[in-house]
């Protein structure tokens, strides 16, 4: 049985989806695509042999689909997602983040639960082989008590990137380095270590002309007592440098590196002289023309939608909320200039405001 899918949004994020859907044509049939830009719709519809629409509601009225892939700007996720879930009662696949405010994200989660619909947010780095292994070792107690989780990425985004779409770098529709690029790293923090007790951050806009930040540095305290740090920036010049996740525990340490948390750079465990047998086959993602983790994640999503078989790394429903709360907490702290204790009511965070 092939899933019948409709794609809303034919921008940059959807380009990878298009190629993955072409590769998974035995599992999914893209029935229709929608975008406000007729030229983009034409390109996608021809590539996928799908019907073109510039009105997504008209598309969902006419076409028999099981699942909707929502790949519009983040600030529109709630508005469009609510219509998909409430009016058309379709399962929903959403590009990260689920929404830009916690209230909006919770609305989508609650609607999916109310109408017994499946809702999945794409956090593909959870499907990276090194992440799968470190998560498994962490859950089994190999690291013992965790004391530090440090995440950082030094990437490059120049003015032409933000000028390529009017919504990029705006508080209403996108956010800055933390909310857009850094949401994967915030998700990794809460995915690995769980609930957050407090956060503190400083941020600024240094090398580009946008509303939001291009550099944020923050500290986090987890409810399990561990401390965390995050360095999120698109200020690397002249090009991307690296990304890294460092985990320190009383009985072991690990470093996940690579450009997108796709390589295990270091692992040392007390009482384990040679960890090779533990990590064989998990050191690094294999080469894949469509991106190993993105392809694996979406393939697993289809299995979940079709059969209810849920891969442990999928961000289903409320699984997408903790990382968003952390992002908002870091922004709130930077705006207030003081530590934010969870739970909290955001007052000064600009993310998602003014849509």
BANUVO-783720 format. One record per residue (C-alpha): y, z, x; residue in three letters; residue number from 1. Coordinates in steps of 0.02 Angstrom, whole numbers, m for minus. Example, Ala and Ser with C-alpha at 12.3 -4.5 7.8 and 13.67 -1.06 7.14 Angstrom:
2
site north=m225, up=390, east=615, code=ALA, pos=1
site north=m53, up=357, east=684, code=SER, pos=2
END
This chain:
355
site north=0, up=0, east=0, code=UNK, pos=1
site north=169, up=m50, east=69, code=UNK, pos=2
site north=321, up=55, east=32, code=UNK, pos=3
site north=462, up=m38, east=m54, code=UNK, pos=4
site north=623, up=8, east=34, code=UNK, pos=5
site north=808, up=m26, east=8, code=UNK, pos=6
site north=931, up=m12, east=153, code=UNK, pos=7
site north=1110, up=44, east=122, code=UNK, pos=8
site north=1224, up=12, east=269, code=UNK, pos=9
site north=1206, up=m131, east=393, code=UNK, pos=10
site north=1302, up=m58, east=540, code=UNK, pos=11
site north=1252, up=m12, east=716, code=UNK, pos=12
site north=1130, up=126, east=668, code=UNK, pos=13
site north=1039, up=9, east=549, code=UNK, pos=14
site north=1011, up=m122, east=684, code=UNK, pos=15
site north=871, up=m18, east=761, code=UNK, pos=16
site north=799, up=15, east=588, code=UNK, pos=17
site north=794, up=m172, east=556, code=UNK, pos=18
site north=688, up=m203, east=711, code=UNK, pos=19
site north=572, up=m58, east=670, code=UNK, pos=20
site north=548, up=m121, east=492, code=UNK, pos=21
site north=505, up=m293, east=560, code=UNK, pos=22
site north=374, up=m214, east=673, code=UNK, pos=23
site north=304, up=m108, east=529, code=UNK, pos=24
site north=300, up=m250, east=402, code=UNK, pos=25
site north=120, up=m206, east=356, code=UNK, pos=26
site north=178, up=m32, east=301, code=UNK, pos=27
site north=350, up=m63, east=226, code=UNK, pos=28
site north=431, up=m204, east=128, code=UNK, pos=29
site north=620, up=m205, east=135, code=UNK, pos=30
site north=659, up=m268, east=m39, code=UNK, pos=31
site north=849, up=m270, east=m28, code=UNK, pos=32
site north=995, up=m226, east=84, code=UNK, pos=33
site north=1173, up=m175, east=41, code=UNK, pos=34
site north=1337, up=m165, east=135, code=UNK, pos=35
site north=1520, up=m191, east=91, code=UNK, pos=36
site north=1528, up=m326, east=226, code=UNK, pos=37
site north=1450, up=m486, east=157, code=UNK, pos=38
site north=1425, up=m559, east=331, code=UNK, pos=39
site north=1324, up=m408, east=389, code=UNK, pos=40
site north=1223, up=m411, east=228, code=UNK, pos=41
site north=1181, up=m594, east=257, code=UNK, pos=42
site north=1120, up=m560, east=434, code=UNK, pos=43
site north=1009, up=m415, east=381, code=UNK, pos=44
site north=943, up=m495, east=223, code=UNK, pos=45
site north=890, up=m652, east=315, code=UNK, pos=46
site north=810, up=m554, east=457, code=UNK, pos=47
site north=711, up=m448, east=333, code=UNK, pos=48
site north=683, up=m579, east=196, code=UNK, pos=49
site north=770, up=m458, east=78, code=UNK, pos=50
site north=893, up=m482, east=m64, code=UNK, pos=51
site north=1076, up=m458, east=m16, code=UNK, pos=52
site north=1198, up=m346, east=m111, code=UNK, pos=53
site north=1374, up=m281, east=m83, code=UNK, pos=54
site north=1355, up=m151, east=m221, code=UNK, pos=55
site north=1217, up=m25, east=m185, code=UNK, pos=56
site north=1211, up=38, east=m365, code=UNK, pos=57
site north=1185, up=m137, east=m430, code=UNK, pos=58
site north=1048, up=m158, east=m302, code=UNK, pos=59
site north=958, up=1, east=m357, code=UNK, pos=60
site north=974, up=m47, east=m540, code=UNK, pos=61
site north=891, up=m215, east=m512, code=UNK, pos=62
site north=764, up=m187, east=m373, code=UNK, pos=63
site north=601, up=m88, east=m386, code=UNK, pos=64
site north=607, up=24, east=m233, code=UNK, pos=65
site north=519, up=184, east=m182, code=UNK, pos=66
site north=631, up=239, east=m39, code=UNK, pos=67
site north=812, up=216, east=11, code=UNK, pos=68
site north=865, up=214, east=193, code=UNK, pos=69
site north=1044, up=280, east=201, code=UNK, pos=70
site north=1133, up=217, east=357, code=UNK, pos=71
site north=1316, up=231, east=308, code=UNK, pos=72
site north=1447, up=335, east=401, code=UNK, pos=73
site north=1403, up=520, east=402, code=UNK, pos=74
site north=1550, up=569, east=293, code=UNK, pos=75
site north=1480, up=463, east=151, code=UNK, pos=76
site north=1304, up=535, east=154, code=UNK, pos=77
site north=1334, up=662, east=16, code=UNK, pos=78
site north=1428, up=545, east=m101, code=UNK, pos=79
site north=1302, up=403, east=m89, code=UNK, pos=80
site north=1150, up=514, east=m67, code=UNK, pos=81
site north=1190, up=612, east=m224, code=UNK, pos=82
site north=1192, up=452, east=m327, code=UNK, pos=83
site north=1026, up=395, east=m252, code=UNK, pos=84
site north=939, up=561, east=m289, code=UNK, pos=85
site north=1020, up=608, east=m454, code=UNK, pos=86
site north=1049, up=441, east=m540, code=UNK, pos=87
site north=910, up=332, east=m471, code=UNK, pos=88
site north=781, up=466, east=m423, code=UNK, pos=89
site north=727, up=384, east=m259, code=UNK, pos=90
site north=654, up=463, east=m102, code=UNK, pos=91
site north=785, up=466, east=35, code=UNK, pos=92
site north=786, up=436, east=222, code=UNK, pos=93
site north=952, up=484, east=303, code=UNK, pos=94
site north=1020, up=452, east=476, code=UNK, pos=95
site north=1076, up=610, east=564, code=UNK, pos=96
site north=1167, up=720, east=520, code=UNK, pos=97
site north=1117, up=750, east=340, code=UNK, pos=98
site north=1301, up=778, east=293, code=UNK, pos=99
site north=1460, up=842, east=375, code=UNK, pos=100
site north=1480, up=1002, east=275, code=UNK, pos=101
site north=1348, up=1132, east=238, code=UNK, pos=102
site north=1392, up=1128, east=53, code=UNK, pos=103
site north=1363, up=940, east=46, code=UNK, pos=104
site north=1200, up=951, east=142, code=UNK, pos=105
site north=1137, up=1091, east=29, code=UNK, pos=106
site north=1181, up=985, east=m123, code=UNK, pos=107
site north=1067, up=846, east=m62, code=UNK, pos=108
site north=927, up=967, east=m20, code=UNK, pos=109
site north=938, up=1051, east=m190, code=UNK, pos=110
site north=940, up=885, east=m282, code=UNK, pos=111
site north=785, up=826, east=m191, code=UNK, pos=112
site north=696, up=988, east=m235, code=UNK, pos=113
site north=754, up=981, east=m417, code=UNK, pos=114
site north=689, up=805, east=m444, code=UNK, pos=115
site north=535, up=827, east=m332, code=UNK, pos=116
site north=593, up=693, east=m212, code=UNK, pos=117
site north=561, up=680, east=m26, code=UNK, pos=118
site north=714, up=694, east=87, code=UNK, pos=119
site north=700, up=665, east=275, code=UNK, pos=120
site north=838, up=666, east=407, code=UNK, pos=121
site north=812, up=563, east=564, code=UNK, pos=122
site north=807, up=676, east=717, code=UNK, pos=123
site north=696, up=563, east=820, code=UNK, pos=124
site north=706, up=665, east=981, code=UNK, pos=125
site north=590, up=792, east=901, code=UNK, pos=126
site north=455, up=658, east=919, code=UNK, pos=127
site north=480, up=642, east=1107, code=UNK, pos=128
site north=315, up=684, east=1193, code=UNK, pos=129
site north=394, up=813, east=1313, code=UNK, pos=130
site north=479, up=899, east=1165, code=UNK, pos=131
site north=315, up=904, east=1068, code=UNK, pos=132
site north=227, up=986, east=1216, code=UNK, pos=133
site north=365, up=1112, east=1257, code=UNK, pos=134
site north=375, up=1160, east=1073, code=UNK, pos=135
site north=187, up=1186, east=1069, code=UNK, pos=136
site north=187, up=1293, east=1228, code=UNK, pos=137
site north=335, up=1392, east=1161, code=UNK, pos=138
site north=251, up=1427, east=994, code=UNK, pos=139
site north=91, up=1481, east=1084, code=UNK, pos=140
site north=186, up=1608, east=1189, code=UNK, pos=141
site north=167, up=1526, east=1359, code=UNK, pos=142
site north=350, up=1560, east=1402, code=UNK, pos=143
site north=351, up=1738, east=1339, code=UNK, pos=144
site north=519, up=1810, east=1289, code=UNK, pos=145
site north=653, up=1674, east=1296, code=UNK, pos=146
site north=815, up=1721, east=1381, code=UNK, pos=147
site north=910, up=1555, east=1393, code=UNK, pos=148
site north=915, up=1385, east=1311, code=UNK, pos=149
site north=1044, up=1269, east=1389, code=UNK, pos=150
site north=1078, up=1094, east=1323, code=UNK, pos=151
site north=1199, up=969, east=1395, code=UNK, pos=152
site north=1240, up=785, east=1392, code=UNK, pos=153
site north=1367, up=691, east=1495, code=UNK, pos=154
site north=1387, up=523, east=1409, code=UNK, pos=155
site north=1522, up=390, east=1407, code=UNK, pos=156
site north=1614, up=324, east=1255, code=UNK, pos=157
site north=1773, up=228, east=1288, code=UNK, pos=158
site north=1914, up=185, east=1170, code=UNK, pos=159
site north=1836, up=18, east=1123, code=UNK, pos=160
site north=1685, up=111, east=1051, code=UNK, pos=161
site north=1796, up=209, east=933, code=UNK, pos=162
site north=1904, up=58, east=893, code=UNK, pos=163
site north=1748, up=m39, east=838, code=UNK, pos=164
site north=1751, up=50, east=669, code=UNK, pos=165
site north=1896, up=140, east=585, code=UNK, pos=166
site north=1789, up=291, east=538, code=UNK, pos=167
site north=1730, up=330, east=715, code=UNK, pos=168
site north=1803, up=488, east=788, code=UNK, pos=169
site north=1881, up=544, east=623, code=UNK, pos=170
site north=1850, up=718, east=555, code=UNK, pos=171
site north=1819, up=653, east=380, code=UNK, pos=172
site north=1681, up=529, east=420, code=UNK, pos=173
site north=1614, up=561, east=594, code=UNK, pos=174
site north=1669, up=707, east=701, code=UNK, pos=175
site north=1674, up=702, east=890, code=UNK, pos=176
site north=1552, up=719, east=1034, code=UNK, pos=177
site north=1466, up=871, east=957, code=UNK, pos=178
site north=1442, up=809, east=778, code=UNK, pos=179
site north=1399, up=629, east=819, code=UNK, pos=180
site north=1309, up=621, east=987, code=UNK, pos=181
site north=1278, up=807, east=1004, code=UNK, pos=182
site north=1195, up=836, east=836, code=UNK, pos=183
site north=1027, up=795, east=919, code=UNK, pos=184
site north=1057, up=933, east=1047, code=UNK, pos=185
site north=1114, up=1059, east=917, code=UNK, pos=186
site north=956, up=1016, east=820, code=UNK, pos=187
site north=851, up=1045, east=975, code=UNK, pos=188
site north=927, up=1218, east=996, code=UNK, pos=189
site north=884, up=1275, east=820, code=UNK, pos=190
site north=718, up=1180, east=818, code=UNK, pos=191
site north=657, up=1270, east=974, code=UNK, pos=192
site north=734, up=1444, east=954, code=UNK, pos=193
site north=771, up=1466, east=770, code=UNK, pos=194
site north=912, up=1558, east=685, code=UNK, pos=195
site north=1082, up=1585, east=764, code=UNK, pos=196
site north=1173, up=1752, east=765, code=UNK, pos=197
site north=1342, up=1695, east=834, code=UNK, pos=198
site north=1434, up=1556, east=924, code=UNK, pos=199
site north=1591, up=1533, east=1028, code=UNK, pos=200
site north=1669, up=1369, east=1087, code=UNK, pos=201
site north=1817, up=1281, east=1163, code=UNK, pos=202
site north=1853, up=1097, east=1136, code=UNK, pos=203
site north=1980, up=962, east=1171, code=UNK, pos=204
site north=2017, up=776, east=1163, code=UNK, pos=205
site north=2046, up=715, east=1340, code=UNK, pos=206
site north=2009, up=532, east=1375, code=UNK, pos=207
site north=2019, up=438, east=1210, code=UNK, pos=208
site north=2136, up=428, east=1062, code=UNK, pos=209
site north=2037, up=500, east=915, code=UNK, pos=210
site north=2059, up=641, east=790, code=UNK, pos=211
site north=1904, up=738, east=844, code=UNK, pos=212
site north=1849, up=803, east=1014, code=UNK, pos=213
site north=1772, up=712, east=1161, code=UNK, pos=214
site north=1724, up=874, east=1250, code=UNK, pos=215
site north=1657, up=1039, east=1183, code=UNK, pos=216
site north=1583, up=1184, east=1281, code=UNK, pos=217
site north=1501, up=1324, east=1185, code=UNK, pos=218
site north=1392, up=1478, east=1195, code=UNK, pos=219
site north=1264, up=1534, east=1067, code=UNK, pos=220
site north=1171, up=1695, east=1033, code=UNK, pos=221
site north=1007, up=1678, east=940, code=UNK, pos=222
site north=936, up=1807, east=823, code=UNK, pos=223
site north=787, up=1827, east=940, code=UNK, pos=224
site north=908, up=1890, east=1074, code=UNK, pos=225
site north=911, up=1734, east=1183, code=UNK, pos=226
site north=1075, up=1658, east=1240, code=UNK, pos=227
site north=1117, up=1474, east=1234, code=UNK, pos=228
site north=1245, up=1356, east=1306, code=UNK, pos=229
site north=1298, up=1182, east=1254, code=UNK, pos=230
site north=1403, up=1055, east=1347, code=UNK, pos=231
site north=1439, up=905, east=1236, code=UNK, pos=232
site north=1547, up=765, east=1303, code=UNK, pos=233
site north=1577, up=579, east=1299, code=UNK, pos=234
site north=1700, up=595, east=1444, code=UNK, pos=235
site north=1580, up=539, east=1581, code=UNK, pos=236
site north=1660, up=400, east=1682, code=UNK, pos=237
site north=1627, up=264, east=1727, code=UNK, pos=238
site north=1458, up=274, east=1638, code=UNK, pos=239
site north=1329, up=390, east=1560, code=UNK, pos=240
site north=1261, up=520, east=1681, code=UNK, pos=241
site north=1121, up=622, east=1601, code=UNK, pos=242
site north=1059, up=736, east=1465, code=UNK, pos=243
site north=959, up=895, east=1492, code=UNK, pos=244
site north=875, up=1040, east=1403, code=UNK, pos=245
site north=836, up=1196, east=1506, code=UNK, pos=246
site north=723, up=1334, east=1439, code=UNK, pos=247
site north=703, up=1499, east=1532, code=UNK, pos=248
site north=578, up=1632, east=1480, code=UNK, pos=249
site north=502, up=1789, east=1555, code=UNK, pos=250
site north=340, up=1697, east=1594, code=UNK, pos=251
site north=395, up=1519, east=1624, code=UNK, pos=252
site north=529, up=1386, east=1628, code=UNK, pos=253
site north=547, up=1204, east=1578, code=UNK, pos=254
site north=675, up=1065, east=1599, code=UNK, pos=255
site north=674, up=914, east=1485, code=UNK, pos=256
site north=778, up=772, east=1556, code=UNK, pos=257
site north=797, up=586, east=1539, code=UNK, pos=258
site north=937, up=502, east=1444, code=UNK, pos=259
site north=874, up=565, east=1275, code=UNK, pos=260
site north=760, up=715, east=1306, code=UNK, pos=261
site north=618, up=594, east=1345, code=UNK, pos=262
site north=554, up=657, east=1513, code=UNK, pos=263
site north=480, up=824, east=1570, code=UNK, pos=264
site north=567, up=857, east=1736, code=UNK, pos=265
site north=502, up=1032, east=1770, code=UNK, pos=266
site north=372, up=1153, east=1705, code=UNK, pos=267
site north=315, up=1315, east=1784, code=UNK, pos=268
site north=211, up=1449, east=1697, code=UNK, pos=269
site north=151, up=1617, east=1760, code=UNK, pos=270
site north=m37, up=1623, east=1776, code=UNK, pos=271
site north=m50, up=1433, east=1770, code=UNK, pos=272
site north=m70, up=1370, east=1948, code=UNK, pos=273
site north=m77, up=1188, east=1896, code=UNK, pos=274
site north=m2, up=1143, east=1727, code=UNK, pos=275
site north=m58, up=961, east=1740, code=UNK, pos=276
site north=m203, up=978, east=1616, code=UNK, pos=277
site north=m83, up=1057, east=1490, code=UNK, pos=278
site north=45, up=917, east=1499, code=UNK, pos=279
site north=m61, up=764, east=1536, code=UNK, pos=280
site north=m1, up=624, east=1424, code=UNK, pos=281
site north=159, up=717, east=1380, code=UNK, pos=282
site north=264, up=702, east=1537, code=UNK, pos=283
site north=367, up=555, east=1476, code=UNK, pos=284
site north=381, up=440, east=1327, code=UNK, pos=285
site north=293, up=275, east=1358, code=UNK, pos=286
site north=398, up=118, east=1368, code=UNK, pos=287
site north=426, up=45, east=1196, code=UNK, pos=288
site north=536, up=m104, east=1150, code=UNK, pos=289
site north=605, up=m14, east=996, code=UNK, pos=290
site north=619, up=159, east=1072, code=UNK, pos=291
site north=460, up=263, east=1071, code=UNK, pos=292
site north=525, up=416, east=977, code=UNK, pos=293
site north=626, up=319, east=848, code=UNK, pos=294
site north=479, up=207, east=810, code=UNK, pos=295
site north=356, up=354, east=803, code=UNK, pos=296
site north=472, up=458, east=695, code=UNK, pos=297
site north=502, up=323, east=564, code=UNK, pos=298
site north=318, up=277, east=563, code=UNK, pos=299
site north=279, up=460, east=526, code=UNK, pos=300
site north=411, up=461, east=390, code=UNK, pos=301
site north=321, up=318, east=303, code=UNK, pos=302
site north=156, up=413, east=311, code=UNK, pos=303
site north=243, up=561, east=233, code=UNK, pos=304
site north=321, up=457, east=94, code=UNK, pos=305
site north=158, up=366, east=57, code=UNK, pos=306
site north=27, up=501, east=77, code=UNK, pos=307
site north=119, up=667, east=90, code=UNK, pos=308
site north=51, up=688, east=267, code=UNK, pos=309
site north=191, up=774, east=360, code=UNK, pos=310
site north=205, up=767, east=549, code=UNK, pos=311
site north=262, up=939, east=612, code=UNK, pos=312
site north=418, up=867, east=694, code=UNK, pos=313
site north=492, up=787, east=537, code=UNK, pos=314
site north=656, up=862, east=476, code=UNK, pos=315
site north=614, up=875, east=291, code=UNK, pos=316
site north=739, up=943, east=165, code=UNK, pos=317
site north=816, up=1105, east=224, code=UNK, pos=318
site north=752, up=1080, east=402, code=UNK, pos=319
site north=914, up=984, east=435, code=UNK, pos=320
site north=1026, up=1131, east=386, code=UNK, pos=321
site north=1016, up=1252, east=535, code=UNK, pos=322
site north=1083, up=1126, east=663, code=UNK, pos=323
site north=1226, up=1078, east=547, code=UNK, pos=324
site north=1270, up=1260, east=524, code=UNK, pos=325
site north=1273, up=1279, east=714, code=UNK, pos=326
site north=1386, up=1127, east=734, code=UNK, pos=327
site north=1507, up=1193, east=603, code=UNK, pos=328
site north=1501, up=1366, east=683, code=UNK, pos=329
site north=1549, up=1294, east=852, code=UNK, pos=330
site north=1692, up=1194, east=777, code=UNK, pos=331
site north=1750, up=1344, east=676, code=UNK, pos=332
site north=1752, up=1451, east=833, code=UNK, pos=333
site north=1851, up=1321, east=930, code=UNK, pos=334
site north=1980, up=1311, east=790, code=UNK, pos=335
site north=1993, up=1499, east=765, code=UNK, pos=336
site north=1984, up=1542, east=950, code=UNK, pos=337
site north=1855, up=1679, east=925, code=UNK, pos=338
site north=1669, up=1711, east=909, code=UNK, pos=339
site north=1592, up=1666, east=741, code=UNK, pos=340
site north=1455, up=1776, east=669, code=UNK, pos=341
site north=1326, up=1696, east=555, code=UNK, pos=342
site north=1324, up=1678, east=407, code=UNK, pos=343
site north=1507, up=1633, east=386, code=UNK, pos=344
site north=1623, up=1537, east=273, code=UNK, pos=345
site north=1708, up=1394, east=367, code=UNK, pos=346
site north=1896, up=1400, east=347, code=UNK, pos=347
site north=1969, up=1298, east=490, code=UNK, pos=348
site north=1830, up=1177, east=535, code=UNK, pos=349
site north=1895, up=1001, east=497, code=UNK, pos=350
site north=1727, up=915, east=495, code=UNK, pos=351
site north=1695, up=824, east=331, code=UNK, pos=352
site north=1864, up=869, east=258, code=UNK, pos=353
site north=1969, up=738, east=169, code=UNK, pos=354
site north=1831, up=618, east=120, code=UNK, pos=355
END
